[in-house]
């Protein structure tokens, strides 16, 4: 579809919202988190990335852009100042409430665009429960083909497959919100992984001194822009593919 201005719900009147639903009955919910991302990035990284991608998807597809969900499941950072963490089942409940809300006035499909890995479980189970409870499909997106894209565009490896305040996230922030990035404070840190990590309550908050998991010093705006375009292209295709199923019903 041709580019247009993002259809941001919070700036609409009730009449404009009604018209937007009639034009393309799909809503996008950006889901983020408020948690530490090292000394060089703000607490809202996951919000800014999910929201930035969602805005571009709204511009391309005409889908309604819902207000961003600013809190996620951030248990591992709970002792670091600034963290706001919801319980996992509360994240799931909010997603479901949003779906029930938009379905009442004609939205036919909900798209979840996530910027925070720990929210993926909540998205998956909310979508499954909604399939059995409500006649509205939900698709949930989190950096499609992430590992392949990182391998191609990032110089440094991830920390055991995880992305957090690293070259990847810092590059995306440089592409979307460069004014919020302080590269003079970027560091590289690959903490040792305890044997019981992932099998006990040992958490990320206990492992990294800087809060970085990877090498943030290698980040660049150019890398971020390239990866961002790939993600948005892929997500747009996924939205259009999912919407074909809605139209065929």
C-alpha positions as CSV (number, residue, x, y, z in Angstrom):
1,X,0.0,0.0,0.0
2,X,1.1,3.6,-0.5
3,X,2.5,5.6,2.5
4,X,0.1,7.7,4.5
5,X,0.1,9.3,7.9
6,X,0.0,6.9,10.8
7,X,-3.6,6.5,12.2
8,X,-2.9,7.2,15.9
9,X,-6.0,6.5,17.9
10,X,-5.2,8.9,20.7
11,X,-5.3,11.9,18.4
12,X,-8.7,11.0,16.8
13,X,-12.2,12.1,17.7
14,X,-14.8,9.5,18.0
15,X,-16.0,10.2,14.5
16,X,-12.5,9.8,13.1
17,X,-12.0,6.6,15.0
18,X,-15.3,5.2,13.5
19,X,-14.1,6.2,10.0
20,X,-10.7,4.5,10.5
21,X,-12.3,1.3,11.5
22,X,-14.5,1.3,8.4
23,X,-11.6,2.0,6.2
24,X,-9.4,-0.8,7.5
25,X,-10.6,-2.7,10.6
26,X,-7.2,-3.7,11.9
27,X,-5.6,-2.3,15.1
28,X,-1.9,-2.5,16.1
29,X,-0.9,-2.6,19.8
30,X,2.8,-1.8,20.5
31,X,3.9,-3.6,23.6
32,X,7.0,-2.5,25.5
33,X,8.6,-2.4,28.9
34,X,10.0,0.1,31.3
35,X,13.4,-1.2,32.4
36,X,17.1,-0.6,32.4
37,X,19.1,-0.7,29.2
38,X,22.6,0.1,30.3
39,X,24.0,3.5,31.0
40,X,23.8,4.7,27.3
41,X,20.1,4.0,26.7
42,X,16.8,5.2,28.3
43,X,14.4,2.9,30.3
44,X,11.9,3.1,27.5
45,X,13.9,1.4,24.7
46,X,11.3,-1.4,24.3
47,X,8.5,1.1,24.1
48,X,10.3,3.3,21.5
49,X,11.2,0.4,19.3
50,X,7.8,-1.3,19.3
51,X,6.1,2.1,18.8
52,X,8.5,3.2,16.0
53,X,7.9,0.0,14.1
54,X,4.2,0.1,14.6
55,X,4.0,3.7,13.3
56,X,5.7,2.6,10.1
57,X,3.3,-0.3,9.8
58,X,0.3,2.0,10.3
59,X,1.6,4.3,7.6
60,X,2.0,1.5,5.2
61,X,-1.2,-0.5,5.9
62,X,-3.7,2.0,7.2
63,X,-4.1,0.0,10.4
64,X,-5.2,1.9,13.5
65,X,-2.3,2.6,15.9
66,X,-3.3,2.1,19.5
67,X,-1.5,3.8,22.4
68,X,1.6,1.9,23.4
69,X,1.6,-0.5,26.4
70,X,4.5,0.9,28.5
71,X,4.9,-1.9,31.0
72,X,5.7,-5.6,30.5
73,X,7.1,-8.5,32.5
74,X,10.4,-7.1,33.8
75,X,11.0,-9.3,36.9
76,X,14.7,-9.7,36.3
77,X,15.3,-5.9,36.7
78,X,12.9,-5.3,39.6
79,X,15.6,-4.1,42.0
80,X,17.0,-1.5,39.6
81,X,15.6,2.0,40.0
82,X,13.1,2.9,37.2
83,X,11.8,-0.6,36.6
84,X,8.0,-1.1,36.4
85,X,7.1,-4.8,36.1
86,X,3.7,-6.3,35.6
87,X,3.0,-9.9,36.5
88,X,3.1,-12.2,33.4
89,X,-0.6,-13.0,33.6
90,X,-1.5,-9.3,34.0
91,X,0.3,-8.6,30.7
92,X,-1.8,-11.3,29.1
93,X,-5.0,-9.9,30.7
94,X,-4.4,-6.4,29.4
95,X,-3.8,-7.8,25.8
96,X,-7.1,-9.6,26.1
97,X,-9.0,-6.6,27.4
98,X,-7.7,-4.5,24.5
99,X,-8.9,-7.2,22.1
100,X,-12.3,-7.3,23.7
101,X,-12.5,-3.5,23.6
102,X,-11.7,-3.0,19.9
103,X,-13.8,-5.9,18.8
104,X,-16.9,-4.2,20.2
105,X,-16.8,-1.5,17.6
106,X,-15.8,-3.4,14.5
107,X,-12.1,-4.1,14.5
108,X,-11.6,-7.5,12.8
109,X,-7.9,-8.2,13.6
110,X,-5.5,-7.2,16.3
111,X,-1.7,-7.1,15.7
112,X,0.7,-7.1,18.6
113,X,4.1,-5.6,17.9
114,X,6.4,-6.5,20.8
115,X,9.7,-4.8,21.8
116,X,10.4,-6.9,24.9
117,X,11.3,-10.6,24.7
118,X,9.8,-11.5,28.1
119,X,6.3,-10.5,26.8
120,X,6.3,-13.2,24.1
121,X,4.8,-15.8,26.4
122,X,2.0,-13.5,27.4
123,X,1.2,-12.6,23.7
124,X,1.1,-16.2,22.7
125,X,-1.3,-17.4,25.4
126,X,-3.5,-14.3,25.1
127,X,-3.9,-15.0,21.4
128,X,-4.7,-18.7,22.0
129,X,-7.3,-17.9,24.6
130,X,-8.9,-15.2,22.5
131,X,-9.2,-17.7,19.6
132,X,-11.5,-19.7,21.9
133,X,-13.4,-16.7,23.4
134,X,-13.7,-14.0,20.7
135,X,-14.2,-13.9,17.0
136,X,-11.1,-11.8,16.3
137,X,-7.7,-13.2,15.2
138,X,-4.6,-11.9,16.9
139,X,-1.1,-12.1,15.4
140,X,1.9,-11.4,17.5
141,X,5.2,-10.2,16.1
142,X,8.7,-9.9,17.6
143,X,11.5,-9.1,15.2
144,X,10.8,-11.8,12.5
145,X,13.9,-13.9,11.6
146,X,15.9,-12.1,14.3
147,X,18.9,-14.4,14.4
148,X,19.4,-14.4,10.6
149,X,19.1,-10.6,10.4
150,X,21.5,-10.1,13.3
151,X,24.0,-12.5,11.8
152,X,24.0,-10.6,8.5
153,X,24.0,-7.0,9.8
154,X,25.7,-7.1,13.3
155,X,29.4,-7.4,13.8
156,X,29.2,-8.9,17.2
157,X,27.5,-12.0,18.6
158,X,24.5,-11.9,20.9
159,X,24.7,-13.1,24.5
160,X,23.4,-16.7,24.2
161,X,20.7,-15.6,21.7
162,X,19.4,-12.7,23.8
163,X,19.2,-9.1,22.8
164,X,19.4,-6.4,25.5
165,X,21.1,-3.0,25.2
166,X,23.5,-4.5,22.7
167,X,24.7,-3.7,19.2
168,X,21.2,-4.7,17.9
169,X,19.0,-2.6,20.2
170,X,21.4,0.3,20.2
171,X,21.5,0.4,16.4
172,X,17.7,0.4,16.2
173,X,17.6,3.2,18.7
174,X,20.1,5.2,16.7
175,X,17.8,4.8,13.7
176,X,14.6,5.7,15.5
177,X,15.5,7.9,18.6
178,X,19.2,9.0,18.2
179,X,18.7,11.9,20.5
180,X,18.2,9.5,23.4
181,X,21.4,7.5,22.8
182,X,24.7,8.4,24.5
183,X,27.3,6.4,22.7
184,X,30.1,7.8,24.9
185,X,28.6,5.5,27.7
186,X,28.2,2.4,25.5
187,X,30.2,-0.6,26.6
188,X,30.7,-4.3,25.7
189,X,29.9,-6.9,28.3
190,X,29.4,-10.6,28.0
191,X,28.7,-11.9,31.5
192,X,29.5,-15.4,32.5
193,X,26.5,-17.7,32.3
194,X,26.0,-19.7,35.5
195,X,25.3,-23.4,35.1
196,X,21.9,-22.9,36.7
197,X,20.9,-19.9,34.6
198,X,17.5,-20.7,33.0
199,X,17.0,-23.6,35.4
200,X,16.6,-21.5,38.6
201,X,15.7,-18.0,39.8
202,X,19.2,-16.6,38.9
203,X,18.3,-13.6,36.8
204,X,19.8,-11.2,34.3
205,X,19.8,-8.4,36.9
206,X,22.4,-10.4,38.9
207,X,24.8,-11.0,36.0
208,X,25.8,-7.8,34.2
209,X,27.4,-4.9,35.9
210,X,26.6,-2.4,33.1
211,X,23.2,-3.8,32.2
212,X,24.5,-4.5,28.6
213,X,24.4,-8.0,27.2
214,X,26.6,-7.9,24.1
215,X,28.7,-5.1,22.5
216,X,26.9,-1.8,22.3
217,X,30.0,0.0,21.1
218,X,29.6,-1.5,17.6
219,X,26.1,0.0,17.0
220,X,25.4,2.4,14.2
221,X,22.5,4.2,12.7
222,X,23.2,2.7,9.3
223,X,22.9,-0.8,10.7
224,X,19.7,0.1,12.5
225,X,18.1,1.6,9.4
226,X,18.9,-1.5,7.4
227,X,17.5,-3.9,10.0
228,X,14.5,-1.7,10.6
229,X,13.5,-1.8,6.9
230,X,13.8,-5.5,6.8
231,X,11.6,-6.0,9.9
232,X,8.9,-3.5,8.7
233,X,8.8,-5.1,5.3
234,X,8.4,-8.6,6.8
235,X,5.8,-7.5,9.3
236,X,3.8,-5.7,6.6
237,X,3.6,-8.9,4.6
238,X,2.6,-10.9,7.7
239,X,-0.2,-8.4,8.4
240,X,-1.5,-8.5,4.8
241,X,-1.3,-12.3,4.8
242,X,-3.3,-12.6,8.1
243,X,-5.9,-10.1,6.8
244,X,-6.6,-12.2,3.8
245,X,-7.9,-14.8,6.2
246,X,-10.2,-12.2,7.8
247,X,-11.5,-11.2,4.4
248,X,-12.2,-14.8,3.4
249,X,-14.4,-15.5,6.4
